[in-house]
Amino acid sequence: MKRRTWLLSALGATGALVVGWGVLPARSRLGSPELMLKTEGDVALNGWIKIAADGAVVLAMPRSEMGQGIHTALAMLVAEELDMPLERVRLEQAGPDSIYGNVAMLVASLPFHPLDSEGEHKSVKIKMGEWLVGKIARELGINATGGSSTIADLWDPLRMAAATARASLVQAAAAAWTVPASEITVANGVMQHASGKTAHYGQMVAAASGSTPSGIQTKARQNWKLIGQATPRTDIPSKVTGQATFGLDVRLPGMLFAAVQMCPMLGGTAASMDTTAALALKGVSKVVPLDAWGGGTAGLAVVGQTTWHARQGVQAVKVQWQAPATGTLDSQRIQAHLLKALNTESGFTFHEQGVTTQAEKAAATRIDALYQAPYLAHATMEPMNCTAQVKDGRVEIWVPTQVPQLARDMAAKVAKVDPNQVTVHVTQLGGGFGRRLEVDFVGQAVQVAMACEGAPVQLSWSREEDMGHDFYRPMHLAKFQASLDEQGTVTSLRIKSAGDAISPRWMARAVPMLSGPIDMPDKTTAEGLFDLPYGFASQHMSHVATKSGVPVGFWRSVGHSHNAFFSESFIDELAAATKQDPLAFRLNWLKDAPRYAAVLKLATSKAGWGTPRPTGRAQGLALHESFGSIVAQVAEVSVDNGQIRVHRVVCAIDCGTVVNPDTVAQQVESSVIYGLSAALFGQINIVGGVVQQSNFPSYPLVTLSQAPQVETHIVPSTRHPAGVGEPAVPPIAPAVANALFALTGKRQRALPLVV
């Protein structure tokens, strides 16, 4: 089934949801003032903005801070529209209402080619698909921090909420002073009139409450004072002083601590459990069997006075583990299965143009390559944890999560209470990278808390449990076939990949109502392959979705993280086969993609592409679009005693309108280090159902001494903001691999890279 055929079928299948929507405007995301917490002295003007008695602004914050600087960026949008100093904007956790849901993230999941989805090129079918999914997303209101989508999603709603609040306040002042609202100016949260009358927001908020100004316009770009300016992140001081509260920092009166041990075999269960020795230990109070959601006992949690007591108890429990009825998993067998599927199954076609089969029959030369990438763990610095209290029919949880609404639903399901009886406190996250889009550990914490007579319990995983029971980035393989004519011109490109689909597995776990009867083709399996910007006349991109049995989840930049390595390495292969410079080859095929070409030119210019390198070093480049942003990277690499050393990475990024350029640079640097760690070292091997890597000695990260110098260059843009947290991850692996080819003549087709 072709992509567009499937999409229209899916649209028809959801007809019951959209009856009557065709005549309705988009659901407003302004929200009612009743949605905000009622706090003494504060007055809410809509679902996002409250004004304190002293004139300060309180912003309802629906997104999680995990080091990406989003709390600062969103506060900047509000401060800009309200003409407030940034330090006068305070944050308050948003509630579960649908206005806080992430619409942009779901719309971005549609499998459309980016070159078909821009401006006047956008077809009616694409517009319809985006309209429908946007409608569904607004109805569902799933609050999620992921997909590098926060600014893209809240850019308009949050600025409009702040602009509306400002208009209400100015209107109230105008009525009180009997002057035209147009004559009132605002600076630093203080309204003033030429007559000498002044008032800060807090003095007018009572009068402004309940007003509904019309014709609101957000600030024109030329009037911005804060957006686009390098601004220190507001979360840094509390992190430096240790005052920031992460999940493991939560402390409550009478709190107990729990440690877990799960079956070392993925999908396995406990056949028997002897807790005698553990319960005899001082400081240990309980051993709680943990349910396997598919049935049976997946493991256990030991409750103690401290985490140390709990972990001592875990070691003392004697457990007889048993493999799942389906047998144990093995990564080598899975790889062989993927290769067989790649060679025997047609898969789902995500993109095709031209007539690839004709070009292949007429080809003078054909170039074939097989690429592969392993399973990867998230390895967040803060392992999984959640504090829970179940008391008097209510549940309260303190959790570092990317999906507070789903965490609430999981807690309610386990405790068998209505979701309205669950209170969620979102702490800061010690890394997310997609792992905290899962809520398995929340269910465990609530299950343990239910056994503790109303006492709060902090459940935490060890690093070993975290590494051995992740939702891994899937193993993927991709087969490339390119046809060349007698002049050496590429006439066709065929790509077929194979690997587990993440989205259906995640939806079945987290949002079963969405998994439904339609096993949707998952864009994340093919992103970075079906959406290439290069103008080859004939193209065919398909994917074979598999079900290995290994738990898989969203990993920073998802399918792009490995597919960019595949595609940009093969593009380099084509350049070499046609005896062209890698930059010149790309630019030749980007004539209809000027944004991509501009980013590539900026990166290579700043890196000094084509100029002599120090002896023993070479450069490699890669270009990739993900999450709406285009990134080009040039890596300068050497090899010393069999060790790959990346000295310098020059990155250019077009991410649309930039809110805080400092944050862009920080996220690029973070992405390069994260992606480089995976490119050089990252792999998860499964033998007999057991993950072989257990901690950082066997799953290393790039150290400070190994870290390259990273330079970030931002392309000026007036486009809608796009993603920043992930787009610089995908290009680093192919940039390094292509540099290694230039240096050694050896083509790298598998991760991690070796010499």
C-alpha positions in Angstrom: 0.0 0.0 0.0 1.4 3.4 -0.9 1.8 6.2 1.6 -0.9 8.5 0.3 -3.4 5.6 -0.2 -2.8 4.5 3.4 -3.2 8.0 4.7 -6.6 8.6 3.0 -7.7 5.2 4.3 -6.7 6.1 7.8 -8.5 9.4 7.5 -11.7 7.6 6.5 -11.3 5.2 9.4 -11.4 8.1 11.8 -14.6 9.5 10.3 -16.5 9.0 13.5 -14.1 11.4 15.3 -14.4 14.2 12.8 -18.1 14.4 12.1 -18.9 18.1 12.1 -15.3 19.2 12.5 -15.2 20.5 9.0 -17.2 23.6 9.9 -15.5 24.3 13.3 -12.6 26.6 13.8 -9.5 25.2 15.5 -10.1 24.7 19.2 -8.8 27.7 21.2 -5.8 27.0 23.5 -6.2 30.1 25.5 -8.0 28.3 28.3 -10.1 29.5 31.2 -8.6 31.2 34.2 -10.1 28.4 36.3 -7.5 26.1 35.0 -4.7 27.7 37.0 -4.1 27.0 40.6 -5.9 29.3 43.0 -3.2 30.9 45.1 -3.7 33.8 47.5 -3.0 37.2 45.9 -2.7 35.9 42.4 -5.4 36.5 39.7 -5.5 34.3 36.5 -6.4 36.0 33.3 -6.5 32.8 31.1 -5.3 29.2 31.3 -1.6 30.2 31.0 -1.1 33.6 32.8 -1.6 34.8 36.4 -0.6 38.1 37.8 0.6 38.4 41.4 -0.3 41.2 43.7 3.3 42.7 43.3 2.9 42.7 39.5 5.0 39.5 38.9 3.8 37.0 36.2 3.1 33.4 36.9 3.2 31.1 33.9 1.5 27.6 33.8 4.3 25.3 32.7 3.3 22.1 30.9 6.7 21.0 29.6 9.5 19.2 31.5 12.9 20.7 32.0 15.6 18.1 31.3 18.5 20.4 30.6 17.2 21.7 27.2 16.5 25.1 28.6 12.8 25.0 27.7 11.6 26.7 31.0 13.8 29.7 30.1 12.6 29.8 26.5 8.9 29.7 27.3 9.3 32.3 30.0 11.0 34.5 27.4 8.0 34.3 25.1 5.8 35.5 27.9 8.2 38.2 29.1 8.4 39.5 25.6 4.7 39.9 25.1 4.1 41.4 28.5 7.1 43.7 28.4 8.3 42.1 31.7 11.9 41.4 32.9 12.5 37.7 32.6 13.3 37.4 36.3 9.8 38.6 37.1 8.2 35.5 35.4 7.6 32.6 37.8 6.7 29.1 36.8 3.8 26.9 38.1 3.2 23.4 37.0 0.3 23.2 34.5 -2.7 21.0 35.2 -4.0 18.1 33.0 -6.3 20.1 30.7 -6.1 19.5 27.0 -5.0 23.0 26.2 -1.6 22.0 27.4 -1.3 19.0 25.1 1.4 18.8 22.5 -0.3 19.3 19.1 2.9 19.9 17.1 4.5 16.6 18.1 1.6 14.5 16.8 1.3 16.5 13.6 5.0 16.0 12.9 4.4 12.2 13.1 2.8 12.3 9.6 5.0 10.6 7.0 5.2 13.6 4.6 8.3 14.5 2.6 9.6 17.9 3.9 10.1 19.3 0.4 6.4 18.5 -0.2 5.3 20.2 3.0 6.6 23.7 2.7 4.6 26.9 1.8 3.1 26.9 -1.7 4.3 23.3 -2.3 2.0 21.9 0.4 -0.7 19.8 -1.3 -4.4 19.7 -0.3 -3.9 16.1 1.0 -1.1 17.2 3.2 -3.1 20.1 4.5 -6.0 17.8 5.2 -3.8 15.3 7.0 -2.2 18.0 9.2 -5.6 19.6 9.9 -7.1 16.3 11.0 -4.2 15.2 13.1 -4.1 18.6 14.7 -7.8 18.3 15.5 -7.3 14.9 17.1 -4.3 16.1 19.0 -6.2 19.1 20.5 -9.0 16.7 21.6 -6.6 14.2 23.2 -4.5 16.9 24.8 -1.5 14.6 25.5 1.0 16.6 27.4 4.4 15.4 26.3 7.9 16.9 26.1 9.5 15.2 23.2 10.2 15.4 19.5 12.0 18.7 19.8 8.5 20.2 19.5 7.9 22.5 22.5 8.7 25.8 21.0 7.1 24.8 17.7 3.9 23.8 19.5 3.7 26.7 22.0 5.1 29.5 19.9 1.7 30.9 18.9 -0.6 29.8 21.9 1.8 31.1 24.6 2.5 34.4 22.9 -1.2 34.9 22.2 -2.1 34.1 25.9 0.5 36.7 27.1 -0.6 39.3 24.5 -4.3 38.8 25.5 -3.4 39.2 29.2 -1.4 42.4 28.4 -4.4 43.8 26.4 -6.7 43.1 29.3 -4.5 44.9 31.8 -4.0 47.9 29.5 -7.7 48.0 28.9 -8.3 48.0 32.6 -5.8 50.8 33.1 -7.4 52.8 30.3 -10.9 52.5 31.9 -9.5 53.5 35.3 -7.7 56.5 34.0 -10.3 57.4 31.4 -7.8 57.6 28.6 -7.5 55.7 25.3 -5.7 52.3 25.6 -3.6 53.3 22.6 -1.9 56.1 24.6 -0.7 53.7 27.4 2.8 52.3 27.1 4.3 49.4 29.0 7.9 49.0 30.2 9.2 46.4 32.7 5.7 45.5 33.7 4.7 49.1 34.5 1.9 50.8 32.5 2.2 54.6 32.1 0.4 57.5 30.4 1.7 60.9 29.3 -0.5 62.4 32.1 1.9 60.9 34.6 -0.4 58.1 35.8 1.4 54.7 36.3 0.5 51.3 37.7 2.1 47.9 37.6 0.2 44.9 36.5 -0.8 43.8 40.0 -2.6 47.0 40.6 -4.9 46.5 37.6 -5.3 42.7 37.5 -8.5 42.6 39.6 -10.2 45.1 37.2 -8.8 43.2 34.2 -10.2 39.8 35.4 -13.0 38.5 33.2 -12.4 40.9 30.3 -12.3 39.6 26.8 -10.4 42.0 24.6 -10.7 41.3 20.8 -8.4 41.8 17.8 -5.3 40.7 19.7 -2.0 40.8 17.8 1.3 39.5 19.1 4.3 41.7 18.8 5.8 42.4 15.4 9.3 40.9 15.0 10.9 44.3 14.7 9.7 45.2 18.2 11.2 42.2 20.0 13.6 43.1 22.8 14.1 39.7 24.3 13.4 37.0 21.7 16.5 36.2 19.7 18.9 37.6 22.4 21.4 35.4 24.2 19.9 35.0 27.6 21.3 33.1 30.7 19.1 30.1 31.5 17.0 30.6 34.6 17.4 27.0 35.9 21.2 27.2 36.2 21.6 29.0 39.5 19.5 26.5 41.4 21.5 23.6 39.8 24.8 25.2 40.7 23.7 25.7 44.4 22.1 22.3 44.7 18.6 23.8 45.3 17.1 22.3 42.2 14.8 19.3 42.9 15.3 16.3 40.7 13.4 13.1 41.2 16.0 11.6 43.6 16.1 14.8 45.6 12.5 14.4 46.8 12.3 14.1 50.6 9.1 13.8 52.6 8.2 13.1 56.2 8.3 9.4 57.0 9.6 8.5 53.6 10.7 5.0 52.9 13.0 3.9 50.1 12.7 1.0 47.6 15.2 -0.7 45.3 14.3 -3.1 42.5 15.5 -6.3 41.0 14.0 -7.5 37.7 14.4 -10.7 35.8 17.7 -10.4 34.0 16.1 -12.1 30.9 14.0 -9.7 28.9 10.4 -10.7 29.3 11.2 -13.3 31.9 9.5 -13.8 35.3 10.2 -15.1 38.7 9.5 -18.8 39.2 10.1 -18.7 43.0 11.3 -16.2 45.6 12.9 -16.7 49.0 12.7 -13.4 51.0 13.7 -14.8 54.4 17.3 -13.5 54.5 16.3 -10.1 53.2 13.6 -9.6 55.8 16.0 -10.5 58.5 18.3 -7.6 57.7 18.2 -4.5 59.8 16.5 -1.6 58.1 14.5 -3.8 55.7 10.8 -3.7 56.1 9.1 -5.3 53.1 9.7 -7.3 49.9 7.0 -6.5 47.3 6.7 -8.7 44.2 6.4 -6.6 41.0 3.8 -7.5 38.5 4.7 -8.2 34.9 2.1 -6.3 32.9 1.8 -9.3 30.6 1.2 -11.6 33.6 3.3 -13.2 36.3 6.0 -11.6 38.5 8.6 -9.5 36.7 10.8 -8.9 39.7 10.7 -7.5 43.2 11.2 -4.3 45.2 12.7 -4.2 48.7 11.6 -1.4 51.0 14.0 -0.1 53.6 14.9 2.9 55.8 17.4 4.1 53.2 18.3 3.2 49.6 21.4 1.5 51.0 19.2 -0.7 53.2 16.9 -1.5 50.3 19.7 -2.5 48.0 21.3 -4.7 50.6 17.9 -6.4 50.9 17.7 -6.9 47.1 21.0 -8.7 47.1 19.8 -11.0 49.9 16.6 -12.2 48.1 17.0 -15.6 46.5 15.1 -15.8 43.2 14.7 -18.5 40.6 14.2 -16.8 37.3 12.6 -18.3 34.2 12.7 -17.4 30.6 9.6 -16.2 28.8 7.5 -18.9 27.1 8.5 -17.5 23.7 12.2 -18.2 24.4 15.1 -16.0 25.1 16.2 -13.1 22.8 19.5 -12.9 21.1 20.8 -9.9 19.1 22.7 -11.9 16.6 19.6 -14.0 15.8 17.6 -10.8 15.5 20.1 -9.3 13.1 19.9 -12.4 10.9 16.1 -12.2 11.0 16.3 -8.5 9.9 18.6 -9.4 7.0 16.2 -12.1 5.9 13.2 -9.8 6.1 15.2 -7.2 4.2 15.8 -9.6 1.4 12.4 -11.3 1.2 9.7 -8.8 2.2 8.6 -5.8 0.2 7.7 -3.6 3.2 5.7 -0.3 3.2 6.6 2.3 0.6 7.0 5.7 2.3 8.2 7.6 -0.8 8.6 7.1 -4.5 9.1 9.2 -7.6 10.0 8.5 -11.1 10.2 5.0 -12.3 13.0 3.3 -10.4 12.7 -0.1 -12.1 13.3 1.4 -15.5 16.3 3.4 -14.4 17.8 0.2 -12.8 17.3 -1.8 -16.1 19.0 0.9 -18.1 21.9 1.5 -15.6 25.5 1.2 -16.8 26.7 0.8 -13.2 25.0 -0.2 -10.0 26.3 0.5 -6.5 25.0 -1.6 -3.6 25.7 -1.3 0.1 24.3 -2.7 3.4 24.3 -0.6 6.5 23.5 -1.6 10.1 23.1 -0.1 13.5 22.8 -1.8 16.9 20.4 -1.5 19.8 21.2 1.5 22.1 20.3 2.4 25.7 19.4 5.9 26.8 21.8 5.9 29.8 20.3 9.0 31.4 22.5 10.3 34.2 19.6 10.0 36.7 18.3 6.4 36.6 14.6 5.7 36.7 12.9 6.7 39.9 9.5 7.8 41.3 8.2 8.7 44.7 4.6 7.7 45.5 2.2 7.9 48.3 -1.2 6.0 48.3 -3.4 7.2 51.2 -7.1 7.7 51.9 -8.1 6.8 48.3 -5.7 9.3 46.7 -2.4 8.9 45.0 0.4 11.5 45.0 3.5 11.0 42.9 6.7 13.0 42.5 8.4 12.0 39.3 10.9 13.1 36.6 8.7 12.5 33.6 8.2 13.7 30.0 4.6 12.7 30.1 2.8 13.8 33.4 -0.6 13.0 32.1 0.4 9.4 31.2 2.2 9.1 34.5 -1.1 10.1 36.2 -3.0 7.5 34.2 -0.6 4.8 35.0 -0.8 5.6 38.7 -4.6 5.6 38.6 -4.6 2.3 36.8 -2.3 0.5 39.3 -4.1 2.0 42.3 -7.5 1.4 40.8 -8.7 5.0 41.4 -10.0 7.7 39.1 -7.3 9.8 37.5 -8.8 12.9 39.2 -7.6 11.3 42.5 -4.0 11.4 41.4 -1.7 14.4 41.9 1.5 14.6 39.9 4.5 16.7 40.9 6.9 16.9 38.0 10.5 17.4 39.2 13.4 18.3 37.1 14.8 15.5 34.9 18.4 14.3 35.1 18.2 13.5 31.4 15.3 12.2 29.3 16.3 11.4 25.8 13.0 9.7 25.3 13.3 7.2 28.1 11.0 9.2 30.3 8.3 9.1 27.7 7.7 5.7 29.4 5.9 5.2 32.7 6.8 1.7 33.7 8.7 2.8 36.8 5.7 4.9 37.9 3.5 1.8 38.0 6.2 0.0 40.1 6.4 2.9 42.6 2.6 3.0 43.1 2.5 -0.7 43.5 5.1 -0.6 46.2 3.5 2.4 47.9 0.2 0.5 48.1 1.9 -2.0 50.3 3.3 0.6 52.7 0.3 1.7 54.7 0.2 5.3 53.5 3.9 6.1 53.8 5.6 7.8 50.9 8.1 5.6 49.1 10.9 6.6 46.8 11.6 3.8 44.3 14.8 3.9 42.4 16.7 1.7 39.9 20.4 1.0 40.0 22.4 1.8 36.9 22.6 -1.9 36.2 18.8 -2.3 36.3 18.4 0.8 34.2 20.8 -0.5 31.5 19.4 -4.0 31.5 15.7 -3.0 31.3 15.5 0.0 29.0 13.2 0.6 26.0 16.1 0.5 23.5 16.7 2.2 20.2 15.9 -0.6 17.7 18.5 -2.5 15.7 18.1 -1.5 12.1 19.5 -2.5 8.7 19.3 -0.7 5.4 20.0 -1.8 1.9 21.0 0.9 -0.7 21.0 0.5 -4.5 22.0 3.3 -6.8 22.0 3.3 -10.6 24.4 5.3 -12.7 24.3 6.0 -16.5 27.3 5.9 -18.8 28.2 9.5 -17.9 28.3 8.6 -14.2 25.1 10.4 -13.3 22.9 9.0 -10.6 19.6 8.0 -12.2 17.9 6.2 -9.3 18.2 5.5 -5.7 16.4 2.6 -3.9 16.5 2.2 -0.2 14.9 -0.5 1.9 15.3 -0.8 5.6 14.2 -3.2 8.3 13.7 -2.9 12.0 11.1 -2.7 14.8 8.6 0.1 14.7 8.6 2.2 17.8 5.3 4.1 17.7 2.9 1.2 17.7 4.7 -0.4 20.6 4.7 2.8 22.6 1.1 3.6 21.9 0.1 0.1 23.0 1.9 0.7 26.3 1.1 4.3 26.9 -2.0 5.3 24.9 -3.8 2.0 24.0 -6.8 3.9 22.8 -4.7 5.2 19.9 -3.1 1.8 18.9 -6.6 0.5 17.8 -7.2 -1.7 14.8 -4.9 0.2 12.4 -1.3 -0.9 12.6 -0.1 2.4 11.2 3.2 2.6 9.3 5.6 4.3 11.7 7.4 7.3 10.3 10.2 6.9 12.8 11.4 3.7 11.0 12.0 5.5 7.7 12.7 9.1 8.7 16.0 10.2 7.4 15.7 7.8 4.4 12.4 8.6 2.7 12.7 12.3 3.1 16.1 13.1 1.6 16.5 16.5 -0.1 18.6 15.3 -3.0 17.0 15.6 -6.4 17.6 12.2 -7.9 15.0 11.6 -10.7 13.9 8.2 -9.5 13.6 7.2 -5.9 12.0 4.4 -4.0 12.1 4.2 -0.1 10.4 1.4 1.8 10.6 -0.2 5.3 9.9 -3.7 6.6 8.5 -3.3 10.1 9.5 -6.2 12.4 8.6 -7.3 15.9 11.7 -8.7 17.6 10.3 -8.9 21.1 12.9 -6.5 22.4 11.3 -3.5 24.2 12.0 -0.5 22.0 11.3 3.2 22.6 12.1 6.7 21.4 15.8 7.5 21.6 17.2 11.0 21.1 16.4 11.9 17.4 14.7 8.5 17.0 15.0 7.0 13.5 17.1 9.9 12.2 19.8 8.8 14.7 20.8 5.8 12.6 19.2 6.5 9.2 21.3 9.7 8.8 24.4 7.5 9.2 23.1 5.2 6.5 22.0 7.8 4.0 24.8 10.4 4.4 27.4 7.7 4.3 26.0 6.3 1.1 25.8 9.8 -0.4 29.5 10.0 0.2 29.9 6.6 -1.5 28.2 8.0 -4.5 30.5 11.0 -4.5 33.5 8.7 -4.4 32.1 6.4 -7.1 31.6 9.4 -9.4 35.0 10.8 -8.5 33.5 14.1 -7.1 34.2 16.1 -4.0 31.6 15.2 -1.4 30.6 18.9 -1.1 30.3 19.5 -4.8 28.4 16.3 -5.3 25.8 17.3 -2.7 25.4 20.8 -4.0 24.8 19.5 -7.5 21.8 17.5 -6.2 20.5 20.3 -4.0 19.6 22.7 -6.7 15.9 22.5 -5.8 16.6 22.6 -2.1 18.2 26.0 -1.5 17.8 26.0 2.3 19.7 22.8 2.5 22.4 24.1 0.2 22.8 27.3 2.3 23.3 25.4 5.5 25.8 23.1 3.9 27.8 26.1 2.5 27.8 27.8 5.8 29.2 24.8 7.7 31.9 24.0 5.1 32.9 27.6 4.8 33.4 28.0 8.5 35.2 24.7 8.7 37.6 25.6 5.9 36.5 22.7 3.7 39.0 21.9 1.0 41.9 23.7 2.7 44.9 21.6 3.9 44.5 19.8 7.3 47.2 19.1 9.8 49.1 15.9 9.0 47.2 12.8 9.9 43.8 14.5 10.0 40.9 14.5 7.5 37.5 16.1 7.3 34.1 14.5 6.7 30.7 16.2 6.2 27.1 15.3 6.6 23.8 17.1 6.0 20.5 16.1 7.5 17.0 17.5 8.3 15.1 16.4 11.3 12.3 18.0 13.5 12.0 20.8 11.0 15.7 21.9 11.4 18.5 21.5 8.8 21.9 20.7 10.2 25.3 20.4 8.4 28.4 19.2 10.2 32.0 19.0 9.3 34.1 16.7 11.6 37.9 16.8 11.7 39.3 13.4 12.6 42.5 11.5 13.2 43.4 7.9 14.2 46.1 7.3 16.8 47.0 3.7 17.8 43.7 2.4 16.6 41.7 5.0 18.5 39.4 7.5 16.7 39.9 11.1 17.8 37.4 13.8 16.7 39.2 17.1 17.2 36.7 19.6 15.9 33.1 19.7 14.8 31.7 22.7 12.9 27.9 22.8 12.8 25.5 25.0 10.9 21.8 24.9 11.8 18.7 26.4 10.3 16.1 26.0 13.0 13.8 28.8 12.0 13.2 31.7 14.4 15.6 31.4 17.4 14.3 32.3 20.8 17.6 31.9 22.7 20.8 31.5 20.6 22.8 30.4 23.7 20.4 27.5 24.2 20.8 26.5 20.5 24.6 26.4 20.9 24.3 24.4 24.2 22.0 21.9 22.6 24.2 21.5 19.5 27.2 20.8 21.8 25.1 18.3 23.9 23.9 16.6 20.7 27.3 16.2 19.3 28.7 14.6 22.5 25.6 12.3 22.8 25.7 11.3 19.2 29.5 10.9 19.2 29.3 8.6 22.2 26.9 6.3 20.3 28.9 6.5 17.1 32.2 5.5 18.8 31.1 3.2 21.6 27.4 2.6 21.7 25.9 -0.9 21.4 23.6 -3.1 23.4 24.2 -6.9 22.9 21.6 -9.4 24.1 22.7 -13.0 24.7 20.3 -15.6 26.2 17.8 -12.8 26.8 20.3 -10.9 29.0 21.7 -7.5 28.1 25.5 -7.8 28.3 26.2 -4.1 29.0 25.6 -3.1 32.7 27.2 0.2 33.5 29.4 2.9 31.9 32.6 0.7 31.8 30.8 -1.5 29.3 28.7 1.3 27.8 31.1 4.2 27.7 30.4 7.8 27.0 32.8 10.4 25.4 34.9 11.8 28.3 36.0 15.4 28.7 39.5 14.6 27.3 37.9 13.0 24.2 35.4 15.8 23.5 35.9 17.8 20.4 35.8 21.5 20.0 32.2 22.3 18.8 31.4 25.4 16.9 27.8 26.4 16.2 26.7 28.8 13.4 23.0 29.7 13.2 21.4 30.6 9.9 19.2 33.8 10.3 15.6 33.0 9.6 12.1 34.4 10.0 10.4 31.0 9.6 8.4 29.3 12.3 10.6 27.9 15.1 11.7 24.3 14.7 13.4 21.7 16.8 16.8 22.2 18.5 17.2 19.5 21.1 17.8 16.6 18.7 18.6 17.7 15.1 22.4 17.9 15.7 22.6 14.2 16.8 22.0 12.5 13.5 24.8 14.1 11.3 27.7 13.4 13.7 28.1 9.7 13.0 28.2 10.0 9.2 30.4 13.1 9.4 33.0 11.1 11.4 32.6 8.0 9.2 33.1 10.0 6.1 36.2 11.6 7.6 37.5 8.2 8.4 37.1 7.1 4.7 39.0 10.2 3.6 41.7 9.4 6.1 42.0 5.6 5.7 40.2 4.6 2.5 38.0 2.2 4.5 34.2 2.6 4.3 32.4 2.3 7.6 29.0 0.7 7.2 28.2 -0.4 10.7 28.0 1.3 14.1 29.9 1.7 16.3 32.7 2.9 14.2 36.0 0.9 14.3 39.4 1.2 12.6 
